[in-house]
């Protein structure tokens, strides 16, 4: 049982790392990101604050020690101690 849980945690961490590593500022690093609607949004890297819109992502971020980077969480997220008091 413990081995299965460790394997699931490892796969979750690898998934988060792959997703976060694919996040880049488009346009050659000029700080302009185009959202899903094609609207340009200015942002200066490194982007260090994260808003989690799904409870499973909140849990993964906390489990890999990145709970302090969460700027906000969804109303559906349980409040684990590291993210207590975050905006919803």
C-alpha angles and dihedrals in degrees: 000000000000091000091053091051091049090050092050091049091049092050090048092051092048090050093051092047091051092048094047093045090055091057108100136155105255126223099054098302097304092136096251117124124185114218126216091278093052094252114145115238121189116225131158115223139263093063103199104168121080132193113206115210097181131055093227091056091050090052092049093049091050093045092054091049099255099113091116089064093060109107093178143359135203124264088249095060117105109229108248112192097258092058099038111137097021118143116265 
